Amino acid sequence: MYGKDVQIIEHVQNIVKLFFEHPCQGRPYPVEFGQSDTEALNMATDHPLFVYRYMERAAPRGDSPRFRVRISAAFPDGDGPSTEVKRRLRAEAGIVVPTGQWGTLWNEFYTRGPMEEVLTAITITFEVLHRQYGARQAATYRTAVERALAEENIGFRIDEQGVIHYAVDEVFEGMRAATIAVLNAPVLAVARNCYEAVFQHLDRHPPDTKPAIRSMFEALEIVAKQLNPTARNLHANLCRVQLRDQCLQVTAGDAVEQRVWAEMFEGMAHWVQGLHEYRHGQVDNIASPTEEFTVYVLSSGSAFLRLLAQIALRVGVQPAVTP
């Protein structure tokens, strides 16, 4: 690679860095520290840039040239992080970053390397930045990655620790983030641990769907028992009576809204009854459910969990005991 080529690549990277780091007049897409998962996901649905506003978003993609360029541009400047990221990639993952006359060829690595190596480098880069430069710079890098994943419609997500996971779609990820936000309250910590286990099972390849559904049920049961300490488990009548009444006591609205709330708990009762065979303690001789079925169960279960968690915070409950 000639010196002029390197200069051109660096110039393109600097332009893309401006896209990440600096707001433009009248355009609502600057990356800000602390931006939520939901905000980043929603930005791609009404983006001011033509290439994203009209991009086909029917199904998440496994790779994208633009995503690779943006991740290369987000890579921090300076020899400090570059040397450490390169060292850790080699030592911890057996990944060798190419070098040339002009040093480490990060652009070649990000644009031509296997996708799994690029995603691995993201996590190591986040950890190096966090350790060497602090949480704020690591969060800025994470936000840039999160934004690129969402806008390029890539089928992965990055968590708060910089770890890359498989993602279902934007709506599903928004639901997950919103539910975890409610479960962040310390009194709901046990339920949050169970809920996070749902996605650990879903992250496996292939997804481990049966324990994912079981963990979803368990998270819901934990909060239900926090609201009703004398209940032995989560069952349909608990939804129809006690949980419904607890909801109606803390929610406002006219008679129509109250009636709808009551019917929603009837739906929860059917959900609980229908999933009876997947719950913990049942005979484990049924086949693993399909991914399509599992995503629907997790989506609906997350909505119920979020509702019960909000009721628990309003009523005031005692912390659950770790099962």
C-alpha positions as CSV (number, residue, x, y, z in Angstrom):
1,M,0.0,0.0,0.0
2,Y,1.4,3.4,-1.0
3,G,1.6,6.4,1.2
4,K,-1.0,8.2,-0.9
5,D,-3.4,5.3,-0.4
6,V,-3.0,5.5,3.4
7,Q,-3.7,9.2,3.3
8,I,-6.9,8.7,1.4
9,I,-8.1,6.0,3.8
10,E,-7.3,8.2,6.8
11,H,-9.1,11.1,5.2
12,V,-12.2,8.9,4.7
13,Q,-12.0,7.7,8.3
14,N,-11.8,11.2,9.6
15,I,-14.9,12.2,7.6
16,V,-16.9,9.3,9.0
17,K,-15.6,10.2,12.5
18,L,-17.2,13.6,12.1
19,F,-20.5,11.8,11.5
20,F,-20.2,10.1,14.8
21,E,-18.8,12.9,16.9
22,H,-20.3,16.2,15.8
23,P,-23.9,17.3,15.3
24,C,-24.7,19.0,12.0
25,Q,-26.9,22.1,11.9
26,G,-30.6,21.1,11.9
27,R,-29.9,17.4,11.8
28,P,-31.0,15.4,14.9
29,Y,-28.3,12.6,14.7
30,P,-25.3,13.5,16.9
31,V,-24.1,10.7,19.1
32,E,-24.5,11.7,22.7
33,F,-23.1,10.1,25.8
34,G,-25.7,8.1,27.7
35,Q,-28.1,7.7,24.7
36,S,-30.5,4.9,25.3
37,D,-30.8,1.7,23.3
38,T,-34.3,2.6,22.2
39,E,-33.2,6.0,21.0
40,A,-30.4,4.6,18.9
41,L,-32.7,1.9,17.5
42,N,-35.5,4.4,16.6
43,M,-33.1,6.8,14.8
44,A,-32.9,4.5,11.7
45,T,-36.6,4.6,11.1
46,D,-36.7,8.3,10.3
47,H,-33.2,9.2,9.4
48,P,-32.2,12.5,7.7
49,L,-29.7,10.8,5.4
50,F,-31.2,9.4,2.2
51,V,-29.2,6.1,2.4
52,Y,-30.9,5.2,5.7
53,R,-34.3,6.7,5.3
54,Y,-35.1,4.5,2.3
55,M,-33.0,1.5,3.1
56,E,-34.8,-1.9,3.0
57,R,-35.2,-3.1,6.6
58,A,-37.3,-6.2,6.2
59,A,-34.7,-8.6,7.8
60,P,-31.5,-7.9,9.7
61,R,-28.3,-8.5,7.8
62,G,-25.3,-10.5,8.8
63,D,-22.8,-8.1,7.3
64,S,-22.5,-4.8,5.5
65,P,-19.6,-2.9,3.9
66,R,-20.8,0.4,5.3
67,F,-21.0,-1.1,8.8
68,R,-17.4,-2.2,8.5
69,V,-16.3,1.2,7.3
70,R,-18.1,2.9,10.2
71,I,-16.5,0.5,12.8
72,S,-13.1,1.1,11.3
73,A,-13.8,4.9,11.6
74,A,-14.9,4.5,15.2
75,F,-11.6,2.8,16.2
76,P,-9.7,5.1,18.5
77,D,-6.7,7.1,17.3
78,G,-3.3,6.7,18.9
79,D,-0.7,3.9,19.4
80,G,-1.8,3.2,22.9
81,P,-5.2,1.5,22.3
82,S,-4.1,0.2,18.9
83,T,-1.1,-1.8,20.4
84,E,-3.1,-3.2,23.3
85,V,-6.1,-4.2,21.2
86,K,-3.8,-5.9,18.7
87,R,-2.0,-7.7,21.5
88,R,-5.2,-9.0,23.1
89,L,-6.7,-10.1,19.8
90,R,-3.7,-12.3,19.2
91,A,-3.3,-13.6,22.8
92,E,-7.0,-14.1,23.7
93,A,-8.6,-15.0,20.3
94,G,-5.8,-16.1,18.0
95,I,-6.6,-13.2,15.7
96,V,-3.7,-11.7,13.8
97,V,-4.2,-8.1,12.6
98,P,-2.3,-7.5,9.3
99,T,0.7,-5.1,9.3
100,G,2.5,-3.3,6.5
101,Q,5.1,-0.7,5.7
102,W,2.9,1.9,7.4
103,G,2.1,0.0,10.5
104,T,-1.0,-1.9,11.6
105,L,-3.5,-2.1,8.7
106,W,-6.7,-1.7,10.8
107,N,-8.7,-0.5,7.8
108,E,-7.9,-3.7,5.9
109,F,-8.7,-5.8,9.0
110,Y,-12.1,-4.2,9.5
111,T,-13.1,-4.1,5.8
112,R,-11.8,-7.5,4.7
113,G,-11.5,-9.7,7.8
114,P,-14.1,-12.3,8.8
115,M,-17.2,-10.8,10.5
116,E,-16.7,-12.8,13.6
117,E,-13.2,-11.4,14.0
118,V,-14.5,-7.8,13.5
119,L,-17.2,-8.4,16.2
120,T,-14.6,-9.8,18.6
121,A,-12.4,-6.8,18.1
122,I,-15.3,-4.5,19.1
123,T,-15.5,-6.1,22.5
124,I,-11.8,-6.1,23.1
125,T,-11.6,-2.4,21.9
126,F,-14.4,-1.5,24.4
127,E,-12.6,-3.2,27.2
128,V,-9.2,-1.6,26.4
129,L,-10.8,1.9,26.2
130,H,-12.6,1.3,29.5
131,R,-9.4,0.2,31.3
132,Q,-7.0,2.8,29.8
133,Y,-9.3,5.8,29.3
134,G,-12.3,5.4,31.5
135,A,-16.0,4.7,31.2
136,R,-16.9,7.8,29.3
137,Q,-14.7,7.2,26.3
138,A,-15.7,3.5,26.3
139,A,-19.3,4.5,26.3
140,T,-18.8,6.9,23.4
141,Y,-17.2,4.0,21.4
142,R,-20.1,1.7,22.4
143,T,-22.7,4.2,21.3
144,A,-20.9,4.6,17.9
145,V,-21.1,0.8,17.4
146,E,-24.6,0.6,18.6
147,R,-25.7,3.3,16.2
148,A,-23.9,1.6,13.3
149,L,-25.5,-1.8,14.1
150,A,-29.0,-0.2,14.2
151,E,-28.7,2.0,11.2
152,E,-27.1,-0.6,9.0
153,N,-29.7,-3.1,10.1
154,I,-27.1,-5.7,11.3
155,G,-28.5,-8.7,13.2
156,F,-26.4,-8.1,16.3
157,R,-26.6,-5.9,19.4
158,I,-23.9,-4.7,21.9
159,D,-24.6,-4.8,25.6
160,E,-23.4,-2.5,28.4
161,Q,-20.2,-4.4,28.7
162,G,-19.4,-4.2,25.0
163,V,-20.2,-7.8,24.4
164,I,-21.9,-8.6,21.0
165,H,-25.0,-10.8,20.9
166,Y,-27.3,-12.0,18.2
167,A,-30.4,-9.8,17.8
168,V,-33.9,-10.6,16.6
169,D,-35.2,-7.3,15.3
170,E,-35.5,-3.6,16.3
171,V,-38.9,-4.1,18.0
172,F,-37.7,-7.1,20.0
173,E,-34.5,-5.3,21.1
174,G,-36.5,-2.2,22.1
175,M,-38.8,-4.4,24.2
176,R,-35.8,-6.1,25.9
177,A,-34.2,-2.8,26.7
178,A,-37.4,-1.3,28.1
179,T,-38.1,-4.3,30.3
180,I,-34.5,-4.3,31.7
181,A,-34.8,-0.6,32.5
182,V,-37.8,-1.3,34.8
183,L,-36.0,-4.3,36.4
184,N,-33.0,-2.1,37.2
185,A,-34.6,-1.3,40.6
186,P,-32.6,-3.1,43.3
187,V,-35.7,-4.7,44.8
188,L,-36.2,-6.5,41.4
189,A,-32.7,-7.7,41.1
190,V,-33.5,-11.4,41.2
191,A,-36.1,-11.1,38.5
192,R,-33.7,-9.2,36.4
193,N,-31.1,-12.0,36.7
194,C,-33.7,-14.5,35.5
195,Y,-34.7,-12.2,32.7
196,E,-31.1,-11.7,31.5
197,A,-30.7,-15.5,31.5
198,V,-33.5,-15.6,28.9
199,F,-31.2,-13.9,26.4
200,Q,-28.1,-15.9,27.4
201,H,-30.0,-19.0,26.3
202,L,-31.3,-17.2,23.2
203,D,-27.7,-16.2,22.4
204,R,-26.5,-19.8,22.0
205,H,-26.0,-21.3,18.5
206,P,-28.5,-22.7,17.9
207,P,-30.7,-20.8,20.4
208,D,-31.6,-22.9,23.4
209,T,-35.3,-22.1,23.3
210,K,-36.7,-24.3,26.0
211,P,-34.7,-22.9,28.9
212,A,-35.2,-19.4,27.5
213,I,-39.0,-19.8,27.9
214,R,-38.5,-21.3,31.3
215,S,-36.4,-18.4,32.5
216,M,-39.0,-16.0,31.1
217,F,-41.7,-17.8,33.1
218,E,-39.5,-17.8,36.2
219,A,-38.8,-14.0,36.0
220,L,-42.6,-13.4,35.8
221,E,-43.2,-15.8,38.7
222,I,-40.7,-14.1,40.9
223,V,-42.3,-10.7,40.7
224,A,-45.8,-12.2,41.0
225,K,-44.7,-13.8,44.3
226,Q,-43.1,-10.6,45.5
227,L,-46.6,-9.0,45.1
228,N,-48.2,-12.0,46.7
229,P,-45.8,-13.5,49.3
230,T,-48.1,-16.3,50.3
231,A,-48.5,-17.6,46.8
232,R,-46.6,-20.9,46.1
233,N,-46.3,-20.3,42.4
234,L,-47.7,-18.3,39.4
235,H,-51.0,-19.8,38.2
236,A,-54.0,-18.6,36.2
237,N,-56.2,-17.7,39.1
238,L,-53.5,-15.6,40.7
239,C,-53.5,-13.5,37.5
240,R,-57.3,-13.3,37.3
241,V,-57.8,-12.2,40.9
242,Q,-55.0,-11.0,43.0
243,L,-52.7,-9.5,40.3
244,R,-55.6,-8.0,38.5
245,D,-56.9,-6.3,41.7
246,Q,-53.4,-5.1,42.6
247,C,-53.2,-3.5,39.2
248,L,-56.6,-1.8,39.4
249,Q,-55.7,-0.3,42.8
250,V,-52.7,1.6,41.5
251,T,-53.8,2.6,38.0
252,A,-56.0,5.5,37.0
253,G,-58.6,5.6,34.2
254,D,-62.3,5.5,33.6
255,A,-64.5,2.4,33.7
256,V,-63.6,1.4,30.2
257,E,-59.9,1.5,30.9
258,Q,-60.4,-0.4,34.1
259,R,-62.3,-3.1,32.2
260,V,-59.6,-3.4,29.6
261,W,-57.0,-3.8,32.4
262,A,-59.0,-6.6,33.8
263,E,-59.2,-8.3,30.4
264,M,-55.5,-8.0,30.0
265,F,-55.0,-10.1,33.2
266,E,-57.4,-12.6,31.7
267,G,-55.0,-12.8,28.8
268,M,-52.1,-13.2,31.2
269,A,-53.9,-16.1,32.8
270,H,-54.2,-17.8,29.5
271,W,-50.5,-17.2,28.8
272,V,-49.6,-18.8,32.1
273,Q,-51.9,-21.7,31.6
274,G,-50.7,-22.3,28.1
275,L,-47.0,-22.4,29.1
276,H,-47.6,-24.8,32.0
277,E,-45.7,-27.6,30.4
278,Y,-42.6,-25.4,29.8
279,R,-42.2,-24.2,33.3
280,H,-39.7,-25.5,35.8
281,G,-40.6,-28.7,37.6
282,Q,-42.6,-30.2,34.7
283,V,-41.6,-33.4,33.0
284,D,-38.8,-32.6,30.6
285,N,-39.8,-34.8,27.7
286,I,-41.2,-32.2,25.2
287,A,-39.3,-31.0,22.2
288,S,-37.6,-27.6,22.2
289,P,-40.0,-25.0,20.8
290,T,-39.3,-23.2,17.5
291,E,-37.5,-19.9,17.4
292,E,-40.6,-18.2,16.0
293,F,-42.8,-19.5,18.8
294,T,-40.1,-18.6,21.4
295,V,-39.8,-15.0,20.2
296,Y,-43.5,-14.5,20.5
297,V,-43.6,-16.0,24.0
298,L,-40.7,-13.8,25.1
299,S,-42.3,-10.7,23.6
300,S,-45.6,-11.2,25.2
301,G,-44.0,-12.4,28.5
302,S,-41.8,-9.3,28.6
303,A,-44.9,-7.1,28.3
304,F,-46.5,-8.9,31.3
305,L,-43.2,-8.7,33.2
306,R,-42.8,-5.0,32.6
307,L,-46.4,-4.4,33.8
308,L,-46.0,-6.5,37.0
309,A,-42.6,-4.9,37.8
310,Q,-44.2,-1.4,37.5
311,I,-47.0,-2.5,39.8
312,A,-44.5,-3.9,42.3
313,L,-42.6,-0.6,42.4
314,R,-45.8,1.4,43.0
315,V,-47.1,-0.9,45.7
316,G,-43.7,-1.5,47.4
317,V,-42.5,-5.0,47.7
318,Q,-39.7,-6.8,49.6
319,P,-36.7,-8.1,47.7
320,A,-37.0,-11.7,46.4
321,V,-34.9,-14.5,47.6
322,T,-32.6,-16.0,45.0
323,P,-34.1,-19.4,43.9
